[in-house]
Amino acid sequence: TFFKRVTITGIAFLLFLVFLFYNLAKLQILGYDYYKDKVYDQITTTTPLRAERGNIYDTNMNLLATTNTKWRIFISSKDIKTAEKETKKEYKKLISKGLADILGLSESSLLNKIENTNVRDVTIKKSVSEEEYNKVLKFIKENKLERLVFTEAQSSRYYPEGTLAAHVLGFTGSDNQGLYGIEYYYDKELRGKDGYYLYAKDANGNALDTEYSTYIPAESGYSLVSTIDKYVQEQLESQLETI
């Protein structure tokens, strides 16, 4: 009958609404954290900032292990081109001339790199000194190029006394982690805490305004004073070599 058909249709529609609201509730309430994290991962980019490992000294404060830090300078040619279109400023020439003067490179070569690439990581110089690094930072700040020109610290472990007490001091791996000896045993204290720079990006991968960014600075590791006496150790190792 007509009444029966209307009743069945109404029940079917009601069940459909229940099913729809159940799935909406599942997405918005039960799955909120999961989907929030998924969206967050898609719109954000994180750049790690490696902590500087602490020094190791002998009992008389002679340096036995330290960290040499060099910096890689790189640019985002894609964002430079986008910024020029949006602001009508000649960022390509500004950046090419500025970095060329600071780093002792060819201005025309840098300009060619920017014009013929369209990526977010173009290395300009792999290893620069602290003096050059500070000049680059000043150049970036003065010209507001924080989203176009970047620096990345690259650290390596250095032992000023060569192989002296090497079996005691140990060594580190490529990820700044202690793998043997004192470097391994006191790794947690020496390695510090890495930081990061996190920023939001739009659908085209362009960085959004600074209000969406987060900067957590790296915390350097603690230095350590050992009971090793450099002079005594040198004499002992010298005598052992004669045996």
Backbone torsions as a table, in degrees:
resi	resn	phi	psi	omega
1	THR	NA	165.7	-179.3
2	PHE	-60.8	-43.5	-179.7
3	PHE	-61.4	-39.4	-179.5
4	LYS	-66.2	-41.5	180.0
5	ARG	-65.3	-40.5	178.7
6	VAL	-63.8	-40.8	179.7
7	THR	-63.0	-45.5	-179.8
8	ILE	-64.4	-42.3	178.9
9	THR	-63.0	-41.4	179.4
10	GLY	-63.9	-43.2	179.2
11	ILE	-63.6	-42.8	179.1
12	ALA	-61.6	-43.1	179.4
13	PHE	-65.1	-40.3	178.9
14	LEU	-63.2	-42.8	177.8
15	LEU	-63.7	-37.6	178.0
16	PHE	-62.6	-43.4	178.4
17	LEU	-63.1	-41.7	178.2
18	VAL	-60.9	-44.8	179.1
19	PHE	-61.9	-42.0	-179.3
20	LEU	-65.0	-47.4	-179.5
21	PHE	-67.0	-33.1	177.1
22	TYR	-62.5	-44.9	-179.4
23	ASN	-69.2	-36.0	175.8
24	LEU	-63.9	-42.1	178.1
25	ALA	-64.7	-38.4	179.6
26	LYS	-63.3	-41.7	-179.6
27	LEU	-72.1	-44.2	-172.3
28	GLN	-86.4	-24.2	-177.0
29	ILE	-112.9	-63.5	-176.8
30	LEU	-67.2	-37.2	-178.3
31	GLY	-102.6	17.7	-175.4
32	TYR	-58.4	-52.6	-177.0
33	ASP	-61.7	-41.4	-178.4
34	TYR	-62.3	-50.6	-176.7
35	TYR	-73.1	-29.3	175.6
36	LYS	-63.6	-43.4	178.7
37	ASP	-65.1	-37.3	179.9
38	LYS	-64.6	-45.5	179.2
39	VAL	-65.2	-42.2	-178.8
40	TYR	-60.1	-42.4	179.4
41	ASP	-64.5	-33.9	-176.4
42	GLN	-76.3	-27.9	-175.2
43	ILE	-105.0	1.2	-179.2
44	THR	-121.6	152.4	175.9
45	THR	-128.8	135.6	-178.2
46	THR	-117.0	128.1	175.3
47	THR	-109.6	116.7	-178.4
48	PRO	-71.5	147.2	176.4
49	LEU	-120.8	107.4	-173.6
50	ARG	-74.5	135.3	178.2
51	ALA	-74.7	149.6	177.5
52	GLU	-84.5	128.5	-177.8
53	ARG	-71.3	143.4	-179.1
54	GLY	-68.9	158.9	178.4
55	ASN	-82.3	161.3	172.4
56	ILE	-122.2	129.1	-178.9
57	TYR	-117.5	161.8	171.2
58	ASP	-86.3	-176.9	-174.3
59	THR	-65.2	-18.4	179.0
60	ASN	-104.7	17.9	177.8
61	MET	67.3	26.7	169.9
62	ASN	-81.3	135.0	-175.6
63	LEU	-73.3	125.2	179.8
64	LEU	-109.9	-29.6	179.6
65	ALA	-149.1	136.1	179.2
66	THR	-149.3	-178.2	-178.2
67	THR	-122.0	125.7	173.8
68	ASN	-93.5	127.1	-178.9
69	THR	-116.1	126.5	171.6
70	LYS	-118.8	163.4	-177.4
71	TRP	-124.1	139.8	173.1
72	ARG	-95.9	133.3	177.8
73	ILE	-105.9	126.2	178.8
74	PHE	-141.5	161.8	-176.8
75	ILE	-127.7	166.5	173.2
76	SER	-111.8	96.9	-177.8
77	SER	-64.8	-33.1	179.1
78	LYS	-63.5	-45.9	-179.2
79	ASP	-70.8	-30.2	177.4
80	ILE	-63.2	-45.4	179.8
81	LYS	-65.8	-39.7	178.3
82	THR	-64.2	-42.8	-179.6
83	ALA	-63.1	-37.5	178.8
84	GLU	-64.6	-40.2	-179.9
85	LYS	-66.7	-38.8	-175.5
86	GLU	-76.8	-35.5	-173.5
87	THR	-109.5	-13.6	-177.9
88	LYS	66.2	18.1	176.9
89	LYS	-92.6	149.9	-177.9
90	GLU	-89.7	71.9	-178.3
91	TYR	-66.3	-33.6	-177.4
92	LYS	-60.1	-47.4	-179.8
93	LYS	-69.5	-40.8	179.7
94	LEU	-59.9	-48.6	-177.7
95	ILE	-69.3	-41.6	-179.7
96	SER	-61.1	-46.6	-178.9
97	LYS	-68.7	-44.3	-177.6
98	GLY	-62.5	-49.0	-178.9
99	LEU	-70.2	-34.9	178.6
100	ALA	-62.5	-43.6	179.8
101	ASP	-64.9	-41.1	-176.7
102	ILE	-74.1	-42.5	-171.7
103	LEU	-98.5	0.8	178.1
104	GLY	68.5	39.1	-177.4
105	LEU	-113.2	172.4	178.6
106	SER	-80.6	124.9	-179.9
107	GLU	-63.6	-41.9	-179.3
108	SER	-66.3	-34.2	178.4
109	SER	-67.1	-41.3	178.8
110	LEU	-66.5	-42.4	179.5
111	LEU	-62.2	-38.5	178.3
112	ASN	-64.7	-38.5	177.9
113	LYS	-61.8	-43.0	-178.4
114	ILE	-68.1	-44.9	-175.0
115	GLU	-70.4	-28.8	-174.4
116	ASN	-105.1	12.7	173.9
117	THR	-130.7	160.1	-179.8
118	ASN	-145.4	55.2	-177.0
119	VAL	-129.3	178.0	-177.0
120	ARG	-103.5	5.9	-179.5
121	ASP	-146.9	90.5	176.4
122	VAL	-114.6	111.4	-178.5
123	THR	-69.2	127.9	177.6
124	ILE	-94.9	-43.5	175.7
125	LYS	-151.9	130.6	-173.3
126	LYS	-73.8	-36.3	-174.1
127	SER	-141.4	110.3	179.4
128	VAL	-118.4	155.3	-179.3
129	SER	-74.8	170.0	179.4
130	GLU	-64.2	-35.7	179.2
131	GLU	-64.0	-46.0	178.6
132	GLU	-65.3	-40.3	179.5
133	TYR	-58.5	-46.4	-179.8
134	ASN	-65.2	-35.5	177.5
135	LYS	-67.3	-38.1	178.1
136	VAL	-64.8	-43.9	178.4
137	LEU	-58.5	-43.4	179.1
138	LYS	-63.4	-42.5	178.6
139	PHE	-61.4	-43.0	179.0
140	ILE	-62.2	-46.0	-176.7
141	LYS	-67.0	-44.7	-176.8
142	GLU	-64.3	-31.9	-176.5
143	ASN	-106.2	6.6	178.0
144	LYS	54.6	55.4	-176.6
145	LEU	-109.7	25.2	-174.2
146	GLU	-58.4	-25.3	-177.7
147	ARG	-104.0	8.6	-177.7
148	LEU	-123.1	-33.9	-179.3
149	VAL	-122.1	134.7	-172.9
150	PHE	-133.8	160.4	175.3
151	THR	-127.6	150.6	178.4
152	GLU	-139.5	123.3	179.8
153	ALA	-73.6	137.4	176.6
154	GLN	-129.2	112.3	-173.6
155	SER	-108.0	147.9	175.3
156	SER	-138.7	143.7	-178.8
157	ARG	-79.8	137.1	-176.2
158	TYR	-131.7	135.3	-179.4
159	TYR	-116.4	99.0	-174.7
160	PRO	-55.7	-29.7	-178.0
161	GLU	-95.7	18.2	177.7
162	GLY	65.8	-124.7	-175.9
163	THR	-90.2	6.0	180.0
164	LEU	-57.2	124.4	179.0
165	ALA	55.2	29.5	-176.8
166	ALA	-59.4	-36.5	-179.4
167	HIS	-68.9	-20.5	178.6
168	VAL	-92.7	-45.2	-179.0
169	LEU	-66.8	-39.8	-178.5
170	GLY	81.4	-153.9	-178.2
171	PHE	-157.9	171.6	-178.9
172	THR	-119.6	164.2	177.9
173	GLY	-96.5	-177.5	-177.8
174	SER	-67.4	-19.5	-179.8
175	ASP	-96.7	18.6	176.6
176	ASN	72.4	15.1	-179.2
177	GLN	-99.0	141.2	178.2
178	GLY	-71.0	136.1	-177.0
179	LEU	-117.5	-12.7	-177.2
180	TYR	-162.0	154.5	174.4
181	GLY	62.5	-147.7	-179.7
182	ILE	-59.9	-38.3	180.0
183	GLU	-57.2	-36.7	-179.2
184	TYR	-81.5	-46.1	-174.0
185	TYR	-64.4	-38.7	-178.9
186	TYR	-107.8	29.4	-176.4
187	ASP	-57.4	-43.2	-177.0
188	LYS	-60.3	-40.1	-179.1
189	GLU	-76.4	-36.7	-174.6
190	LEU	-77.9	-35.3	-168.3
191	ARG	-77.3	-19.9	179.6
192	GLY	74.9	-163.5	-177.9
193	LYS	-129.5	120.8	-179.7
194	ASP	-66.3	149.1	175.2
195	GLY	-109.1	-169.4	178.0
196	TYR	-163.4	158.4	174.0
197	TYR	-118.6	118.5	-177.0
198	LEU	-117.5	131.1	178.0
199	TYR	-141.2	153.7	-180.0
200	ALA	-87.4	151.6	179.1
201	LYS	-132.3	155.9	179.6
202	ASP	-88.5	-172.6	-176.8
203	ALA	-62.2	-24.7	179.9
204	ASN	-92.8	2.7	179.1
205	GLY	85.6	7.2	179.4
206	ASN	-82.7	140.2	-179.8
207	ALA	-65.7	139.0	177.9
208	LEU	-86.2	-178.5	-176.5
209	ASP	-59.7	160.1	-175.9
210	THR	-60.9	-21.1	-179.6
211	GLU	-64.7	-17.1	179.9
212	TYR	-96.1	-0.1	-174.5
213	SER	-98.9	156.2	177.8
214	THR	-135.7	130.9	179.1
215	TYR	-120.5	117.3	177.0
216	ILE	-114.7	107.6	-176.9
217	PRO	-67.6	150.7	177.2
218	ALA	-73.5	148.8	177.6
219	GLU	-109.2	118.4	-178.5
220	SER	-63.4	151.8	179.8
221	GLY	-75.4	163.8	176.7
222	TYR	-74.8	145.8	172.1
223	SER	-86.2	160.4	-172.8
224	LEU	-132.7	134.3	175.3
225	VAL	-105.3	116.8	-177.4
226	SER	-91.1	175.2	177.0
227	THR	-92.2	3.0	177.5
228	ILE	-67.9	135.1	173.4
229	ASP	-106.2	115.1	-174.9
230	LYS	-53.4	-46.8	-177.7
231	TYR	-63.6	-47.8	-180.0
232	VAL	-62.2	-41.9	-179.2
233	GLN	-63.5	-40.8	178.3
234	GLU	-61.2	-42.8	-179.4
235	GLN	-66.9	-41.9	179.8
236	LEU	-63.1	-46.6	-178.9
237	GLU	-66.5	-34.3	178.0
238	SER	-65.6	-41.8	179.3
239	GLN	-68.6	-37.5	-179.9
240	LEU	-64.6	-32.9	-179.7
241	GLU	-67.4	-23.6	-179.0
242	THR	-85.0	-12.1	-177.3
243	ILE	-76.9	NA	NA
